[in-house]
Amino acid sequence: MTNEFTYDIDDPRYEGAMSSGWITELAESDSRIHKEKVIEKALMAAKLGSADAQAFLFNCYQAYNPFHTFHVKQLPETAGLTGCANPWPRFWGLLEALRTRSTSGHAARDMIQRISEEFDSDEWNLVCVPVIRKDLRCGISEKTLNKVLGRTQYRIPVFSCQLAQDSTDRPAKMKGIKRLEVKLDGVRVLAIVTPTNVTLYSRNGKEFANFPQIAEALMTAANGVVKGGMGPGGVVLDGEIVGESFQKLMRQAHRKNDAQTEGMVYHVFDMIPLSEFKEGHCNTRQSRRLEWVENLRARFDKTDCLRVMSGHDVDLDTAEGHDQMNRYAQDAVKAGFEGIMIKSLDAPYECKRSDFWMKWKPTITVDLNIVGFEEGTGRNAGRLGAIICEGEDNERNILVNVGTGLSDSNRDEYWASRGQLLGRVIEVEADAVTQNQDGSYSLRFPRFVRFRGFEPGEKL
């Protein structure tokens, strides 16, 4: 259950509180255990009434709460300021103004500049600026915080959405009335629409700021749903942004500057009230939610960048229904889609992986020659990270690094014998062949399957 708590920002106890010491202590070691102990110490101090610790934990809450975004990229840093008032209540008031966009543009810039001069440089640079940027840069995440704070008022809300199971693993679930949709080759995007703002998120809760034309169109085309009472506190639209190609889309989606996202289209396939999304569950049936989305179609069709996903209902309790689904899937693949989605019309929306949604997509396998090896990093340092492969498939020259599908023992054994394995042929499974910007070819999500020409269990 998601909590939404705030301090009384007018409480004078927080005037002059110091948060930067906790940040400095967290950054003293990369050890996860060290960081958890620092947070535990802060929690104990907060329970004993320390304003410094309470201010620090509230700043953590603001920095890592995925539903609080502040829409500012350029932030001033200060140097040499000490003995300042450190008015945390004013800073938290600034965050609220930025979050709700009651202050924006030049007014926000000027307010930030004024408040920056009221804080010691350490407090401003080490705490305030990272909070607005949504990363305290001391090696912690919401998971680290919630491991210690998960049962307290300081718990960070978790951003999650409904994810699909693979239909091949759920044959018993392939029955009843289902909604079929094509599986788009794009990036999953959750749009939170409130009466005053639209914010786009990845499925992991990271803000997408590179699609301003889509956010602006939603502000006009979808806001009437919010103001009309369907979700007075806001609604969440669930969908996929599609571009000219998946590679171009991904390059632009994560660019820090000068992203070129014109011509990209947001296809919406679900909608739930924001309050229920934060709770992680919406009891409204899929069929009813589809009606909500369908009500947006006329307005979306008037824009260049918004569309409502179409679909087809089938009865999988009948042979005819299975035939219809198979034809639908084959037609989708022929048309260039990844596969299809299969959704239960009587199911709720759950913010987790669920068989209420299932996906089906074909896979391909190709045989490629090993041309090199790449050492791993992190836990795979000193052993195999990826196999570098090359070969031809349907007159397309494929060059790809294959780093998944390998067990720990594979990584040790193949790295030790890499000199003898050069030139060997391996079977690689992938979702699709993709074309790179330079005209060469690669594979989407390649996975190592096995060596060709070796009997099972044969020593390499």
Secondary structure in CASP SS format (residue, H / E / C, confidence):
PFRMAT SS
TARGET T0000
AUTHOR 0000-0000-0000
METHOD secondary structure of the structure
MODEL  1
M C 1.00
T C 1.00
N C 1.00
E C 1.00
F C 1.00
T C 1.00
Y C 1.00
D C 1.00
I C 1.00
D C 1.00
D C 1.00
P H 1.00
R H 1.00
Y H 1.00
E E 1.00
G C 1.00
A C 1.00
M C 1.00
S C 1.00
S H 1.00
G H 1.00
W H 1.00
I H 1.00
T H 1.00
E H 1.00
L H 1.00
A C 1.00
E C 1.00
S C 1.00
D C 1.00
S C 1.00
R H 1.00
I H 1.00
H H 1.00
K H 1.00
E H 1.00
K H 1.00
V H 1.00
I H 1.00
E H 1.00
K H 1.00
A H 1.00
L H 1.00
M H 1.00
A H 1.00
A H 1.00
K H 1.00
L C 1.00
G C 1.00
S C 1.00
A H 1.00
D H 1.00
A H 1.00
Q H 1.00
A H 1.00
F H 1.00
L H 1.00
F H 1.00
N H 1.00
C H 1.00
Y H 1.00
Q H 1.00
A H 1.00
Y H 1.00
N C 1.00
P C 1.00
F C 1.00
H C 1.00
T C 1.00
F C 1.00
H C 1.00
V C 1.00
K C 1.00
Q C 1.00
L C 1.00
P C 1.00
E C 1.00
T C 1.00
A C 1.00
G C 1.00
L C 1.00
T C 1.00
G C 1.00
C C 1.00
A C 1.00
N C 1.00
P E 1.00
W H 1.00
P H 1.00
R H 1.00
F H 1.00
W H 1.00
G H 1.00
L H 1.00
L H 1.00
E H 1.00
A H 1.00
L H 1.00
R H 1.00
T H 1.00
R C 1.00
S C 1.00
T C 1.00
S C 1.00
G H 1.00
H H 1.00
A H 1.00
A H 1.00
R H 1.00
D H 1.00
M H 1.00
I H 1.00
Q H 1.00
R H 1.00
I H 1.00
S H 1.00
E C 1.00
E C 1.00
F C 1.00
D C 1.00
S H 1.00
D H 1.00
E H 1.00
W H 1.00
N H 1.00
L H 1.00
V H 1.00
C H 1.00
V H 1.00
P H 1.00
V H 1.00
I H 1.00
R H 1.00
K C 1.00
D C 1.00
L C 1.00
R C 1.00
C C 1.00
G C 1.00
I C 1.00
S C 1.00
E H 1.00
K H 1.00
T H 1.00
L H 1.00
N H 1.00
K H 1.00
V H 1.00
L H 1.00
G C 1.00
R C 1.00
T C 1.00
Q C 1.00
Y C 1.00
R C 1.00
I C 1.00
P C 1.00
V C 1.00
F C 1.00
S C 1.00
C C 1.00
Q C 1.00
L E 1.00
A E 1.00
Q E 1.00
D E 1.00
S H 1.00
T H 1.00
D H 1.00
R C 1.00
P H 1.00
A H 1.00
K H 1.00
M C 1.00
K C 1.00
G C 1.00
I E 1.00
K E 1.00
R E 1.00
L E 1.00
E E 1.00
V E 1.00
K E 1.00
L C 1.00
D C 1.00
G C 1.00
V E 1.00
R E 1.00
V E 1.00
L E 1.00
A E 1.00
I E 1.00
V E 1.00
T C 1.00
P C 1.00
T C 1.00
N C 1.00
V E 1.00
T E 1.00
L E 1.00
Y E 1.00
S C 1.00
R C 1.00
N C 1.00
G C 1.00
K C 1.00
E E 1.00
F E 1.00
A C 1.00
N C 1.00
F C 1.00
P H 1.00
Q H 1.00
I H 1.00
A H 1.00
E H 1.00
A H 1.00
L H 1.00
M H 1.00
T H 1.00
A H 1.00
A C 1.00
N H 1.00
G H 1.00
V H 1.00
V H 1.00
K H 1.00
G C 1.00
G C 1.00
M C 1.00
G C 1.00
P C 1.00
G C 1.00
G C 1.00
V E 1.00
V E 1.00
L E 1.00
D E 1.00
G E 1.00
E E 1.00
I E 1.00
V E 1.00
G C 1.00
E C 1.00
S C 1.00
F H 1.00
Q H 1.00
K H 1.00
L H 1.00
M H 1.00
R H 1.00
Q H 1.00
A H 1.00
H C 1.00
R C 1.00
K C 1.00
N C 1.00
D C 1.00
A C 1.00
Q C 1.00
T C 1.00
E C 1.00
G C 1.00
M C 1.00
V E 1.00
Y E 1.00
H E 1.00
V E 1.00
F E 1.00
D E 1.00
M E 1.00
I E 1.00
P E 1.00
L H 1.00
S H 1.00
E H 1.00
F H 1.00
K H 1.00
E H 1.00
G C 1.00
H E 1.00
C E 1.00
N C 1.00
T C 1.00
R C 1.00
Q H 1.00
S H 1.00
R H 1.00
R H 1.00
L H 1.00
E H 1.00
W H 1.00
V H 1.00
E H 1.00
N C 1.00
L C 1.00
R H 1.00
A H 1.00
R H 1.00
F H 1.00
D H 1.00
K C 1.00
T C 1.00
D C 1.00
C C 1.00
L E 1.00
R E 1.00
V E 1.00
M C 1.00
S C 1.00
G C 1.00
H E 1.00
D E 1.00
V E 1.00
D E 1.00
L C 1.00
D C 1.00
T C 1.00
A H 1.00
E H 1.00
G H 1.00
H H 1.00
D H 1.00
Q H 1.00
M H 1.00
N H 1.00
R H 1.00
Y H 1.00
A H 1.00
Q H 1.00
D H 1.00
A H 1.00
V H 1.00
K H 1.00
A C 1.00
G C 1.00
F C 1.00
E C 1.00
G E 1.00
I E 1.00
M E 1.00
I E 1.00
K E 1.00
S E 1.00
L C 1.00
D C 1.00
A C 1.00
P C 1.00
Y E 1.00
E E 1.00
C C 1.00
K C 1.00
R E 1.00
S E 1.00
D E 1.00
F E 1.00
W E 1.00
M E 1.00
K E 1.00
W E 1.00
K C 1.00
P C 1.00
T C 1.00
I E 1.00
T E 1.00
V E 1.00
D E 1.00
L E 1.00
N E 1.00
I E 1.00
V E 1.00
G E 1.00
F E 1.00
E E 1.00
E E 1.00
G C 1.00
T C 1.00
G H 1.00
R H 1.00
N H 1.00
A C 1.00
G C 1.00
R C 1.00
L E 1.00
G E 1.00
A E 1.00
I E 1.00
I E 1.00
C E 1.00
E E 1.00
G E 1.00
E E 1.00
D E 1.00
N C 1.00
E C 1.00
R E 1.00
N E 1.00
I E 1.00
L E 1.00
V E 1.00
N E 1.00
V E 1.00
G C 1.00
T C 1.00
G C 1.00
L C 1.00
S C 1.00
D H 1.00
S H 1.00
N H 1.00
R H 1.00
D H 1.00
E H 1.00
Y H 1.00
W H 1.00
A H 1.00
S C 1.00
R H 1.00
G H 1.00
Q H 1.00
L H 1.00
L C 1.00
G C 1.00
R C 1.00
V E 1.00
I E 1.00
E E 1.00
V E 1.00
E E 1.00
A E 1.00
D C 1.00
A E 1.00
V E 1.00
T E 1.00
Q E 1.00
N C 1.00
Q C 1.00
D C 1.00
G C 1.00
S C 1.00
Y E 1.00
S E 1.00
L E 1.00
R E 1.00
F C 1.00
P C 1.00
R E 1.00
F E 1.00
V E 1.00
R E 1.00
F E 1.00
R C 1.00
G C 1.00
F C 1.00
E C 1.00
P C 1.00
G C 1.00
E C 1.00
K C 1.00
L C 1.00
END
